[in-house]
Amino acid sequence: MARECPNLHLIGSMVLHTSVLDDVKTLGADRVCLGSDPPFVLMHVFVAEYHALVDGEVTVQEKTQVMGGICFACWASRRDDARRGRDPG
């Protein structure tokens, strides 16, 4: 579905880490983001796993996007739309 809907962003939560990497390679780092699974895992361990997953597999810029940059950009865009009186829905 994500391939067919370019406005759909994925958050890798409760999935195999390898599927997240596959999605990054297929869809691009601008559409996939780290998803945390606490309270089921320790957050610092989870983040370390993501770092290990993408190190050497993606560029530094792509890693920044996956590690939260793209989510921040999406949320900032919705906030800006709301401030301009547009429906962020």
ChimeraX commands (.cxc) that place a marker at each C-alpha (Angstrom):
marker #1 position 0.00,0.00,0.00 radius 0.5
marker #1 position 2.80,2.45,0.82 radius 0.5
marker #1 position 4.21,2.09,-2.69 radius 0.5
marker #1 position 0.86,3.14,-4.13 radius 0.5
marker #1 position 0.31,6.07,-1.72 radius 0.5
marker #1 position 3.23,8.53,-1.86 radius 0.5
marker #1 position 1.77,10.60,0.99 radius 0.5
marker #1 position 1.90,7.61,3.37 radius 0.5
marker #1 position 4.76,7.54,5.89 radius 0.5
marker #1 position 5.68,4.41,7.84 radius 0.5
marker #1 position 6.75,4.19,11.46 radius 0.5
marker #1 position 8.62,1.00,12.27 radius 0.5
marker #1 position 6.97,-0.09,15.49 radius 0.5
marker #1 position 6.17,-3.69,16.44 radius 0.5
marker #1 position 7.77,-4.99,13.22 radius 0.5
marker #1 position 10.98,-6.81,12.39 radius 0.5
marker #1 position 13.88,-4.40,12.06 radius 0.5
marker #1 position 14.88,-5.94,8.74 radius 0.5
marker #1 position 11.50,-4.97,7.27 radius 0.5
marker #1 position 12.19,-1.36,8.28 radius 0.5
marker #1 position 15.49,-1.44,6.38 radius 0.5
marker #1 position 13.76,-3.00,3.37 radius 0.5
marker #1 position 11.17,-0.20,3.47 radius 0.5
marker #1 position 13.90,2.45,3.63 radius 0.5
marker #1 position 15.56,0.94,0.57 radius 0.5
marker #1 position 12.26,0.54,-1.30 radius 0.5
marker #1 position 10.38,3.71,-0.35 radius 0.5
marker #1 position 13.20,6.01,0.71 radius 0.5
marker #1 position 14.30,7.37,4.07 radius 0.5
marker #1 position 11.96,10.33,3.68 radius 0.5
marker #1 position 8.99,7.97,4.21 radius 0.5
marker #1 position 10.17,5.65,7.01 radius 0.5
marker #1 position 10.85,6.53,10.63 radius 0.5
marker #1 position 12.02,4.89,13.84 radius 0.5
marker #1 position 9.15,3.59,15.88 radius 0.5
marker #1 position 9.74,2.81,19.52 radius 0.5
marker #1 position 8.25,-0.17,21.30 radius 0.5
marker #1 position 8.43,0.74,25.00 radius 0.5
marker #1 position 7.38,-0.46,27.48 radius 0.5
marker #1 position 8.25,-3.79,25.85 radius 0.5
marker #1 position 11.91,-2.89,25.26 radius 0.5
marker #1 position 14.45,-0.56,26.84 radius 0.5
marker #1 position 14.53,2.62,24.76 radius 0.5
marker #1 position 18.33,2.99,24.72 radius 0.5
marker #1 position 18.66,-0.61,23.53 radius 0.5
marker #1 position 16.02,-0.09,20.86 radius 0.5
marker #1 position 17.74,3.04,19.52 radius 0.5
marker #1 position 21.09,1.22,19.49 radius 0.5
marker #1 position 19.49,-1.56,17.43 radius 0.5
marker #1 position 18.27,0.98,14.86 radius 0.5
marker #1 position 21.71,2.57,14.68 radius 0.5
marker #1 position 23.27,-0.85,14.11 radius 0.5
marker #1 position 20.62,-1.66,11.50 radius 0.5
marker #1 position 21.23,1.37,9.30 radius 0.5
marker #1 position 24.97,1.93,9.81 radius 0.5
marker #1 position 26.69,1.23,6.52 radius 0.5
marker #1 position 23.36,0.64,4.78 radius 0.5
marker #1 position 22.22,4.24,4.26 radius 0.5
marker #1 position 23.81,7.68,4.02 radius 0.5
marker #1 position 24.21,9.93,7.06 radius 0.5
marker #1 position 21.36,12.11,5.79 radius 0.5
marker #1 position 19.08,9.09,5.37 radius 0.5
marker #1 position 20.01,7.87,8.85 radius 0.5
marker #1 position 19.05,11.27,10.29 radius 0.5
marker #1 position 15.68,11.06,8.55 radius 0.5
marker #1 position 14.99,7.52,9.77 radius 0.5
marker #1 position 16.06,8.31,13.33 radius 0.5
marker #1 position 13.33,10.92,13.63 radius 0.5
marker #1 position 14.05,13.74,11.21 radius 0.5
marker #1 position 11.20,12.87,8.87 radius 0.5
marker #1 position 8.67,12.67,11.72 radius 0.5
marker #1 position 9.76,16.06,12.97 radius 0.5
marker #1 position 9.40,17.50,9.46 radius 0.5
marker #1 position 5.88,16.03,9.09 radius 0.5
marker #1 position 4.74,17.34,12.46 radius 0.5
marker #1 position 6.26,20.76,11.80 radius 0.5
marker #1 position 4.43,20.92,8.47 radius 0.5
marker #1 position 1.09,20.07,10.13 radius 0.5
marker #1 position 1.73,22.68,12.82 radius 0.5
marker #1 position 2.53,25.30,10.20 radius 0.5
marker #1 position -0.62,24.44,8.23 radius 0.5
marker #1 position -2.70,24.81,11.40 radius 0.5
marker #1 position -1.13,28.20,12.10 radius 0.5
marker #1 position -2.01,29.34,8.58 radius 0.5
marker #1 position -5.61,28.29,9.16 radius 0.5
marker #1 position -5.42,25.25,6.89 radius 0.5
marker #1 position -6.94,21.97,7.93 radius 0.5
marker #1 position -3.94,19.80,8.92 radius 0.5
marker #1 position -6.20,16.72,8.76 radius 0.5
marker link #1:1,2 radius 0.2
marker link #1:2,3 radius 0.2
marker link #1:3,4 radius 0.2
marker link #1:4,5 radius 0.2
marker link #1:5,6 radius 0.2
marker link #1:6,7 radius 0.2
marker link #1:7,8 radius 0.2
marker link #1:8,9 radius 0.2
marker link #1:9,10 radius 0.2
marker link #1:10,11 radius 0.2
marker link #1:11,12 radius 0.2
marker link #1:12,13 radius 0.2
marker link #1:13,14 radius 0.2
marker link #1:14,15 radius 0.2
marker link #1:15,16 radius 0.2
marker link #1:16,17 radius 0.2
marker link #1:17,18 radius 0.2
marker link #1:18,19 radius 0.2
marker link #1:19,20 radius 0.2
marker link #1:20,21 radius 0.2
marker link #1:21,22 radius 0.2
marker link #1:22,23 radius 0.2
marker link #1:23,24 radius 0.2
marker link #1:24,25 radius 0.2
marker link #1:25,26 radius 0.2
marker link #1:26,27 radius 0.2
marker link #1:27,28 radius 0.2
marker link #1:28,29 radius 0.2
marker link #1:29,30 radius 0.2
marker link #1:30,31 radius 0.2
marker link #1:31,32 radius 0.2
marker link #1:32,33 radius 0.2
marker link #1:33,34 radius 0.2
marker link #1:34,35 radius 0.2
marker link #1:35,36 radius 0.2
marker link #1:36,37 radius 0.2
marker link #1:37,38 radius 0.2
marker link #1:38,39 radius 0.2
marker link #1:39,40 radius 0.2
marker link #1:40,41 radius 0.2
marker link #1:41,42 radius 0.2
marker link #1:42,43 radius 0.2
marker link #1:43,44 radius 0.2
marker link #1:44,45 radius 0.2
marker link #1:45,46 radius 0.2
marker link #1:46,47 radius 0.2
marker link #1:47,48 radius 0.2
marker link #1:48,49 radius 0.2
marker link #1:49,50 radius 0.2
marker link #1:50,51 radius 0.2
marker link #1:51,52 radius 0.2
marker link #1:52,53 radius 0.2
marker link #1:53,54 radius 0.2
marker link #1:54,55 radius 0.2
marker link #1:55,56 radius 0.2
marker link #1:56,57 radius 0.2
marker link #1:57,58 radius 0.2
marker link #1:58,59 radius 0.2
marker link #1:59,60 radius 0.2
marker link #1:60,61 radius 0.2
marker link #1:61,62 radius 0.2
marker link #1:62,63 radius 0.2
marker link #1:63,64 radius 0.2
marker link #1:64,65 radius 0.2
marker link #1:65,66 radius 0.2
marker link #1:66,67 radius 0.2
marker link #1:67,68 radius 0.2
marker link #1:68,69 radius 0.2
marker link #1:69,70 radius 0.2
marker link #1:70,71 radius 0.2
marker link #1:71,72 radius 0.2
marker link #1:72,73 radius 0.2
marker link #1:73,74 radius 0.2
marker link #1:74,75 radius 0.2
marker link #1:75,76 radius 0.2
marker link #1:76,77 radius 0.2
marker link #1:77,78 radius 0.2
marker link #1:78,79 radius 0.2
marker link #1:79,80 radius 0.2
marker link #1:80,81 radius 0.2
marker link #1:81,82 radius 0.2
marker link #1:82,83 radius 0.2
marker link #1:83,84 radius 0.2
marker link #1:84,85 radius 0.2
marker link #1:85,86 radius 0.2
marker link #1:86,87 radius 0.2
marker link #1:87,88 radius 0.2
marker link #1:88,89 radius 0.2
view
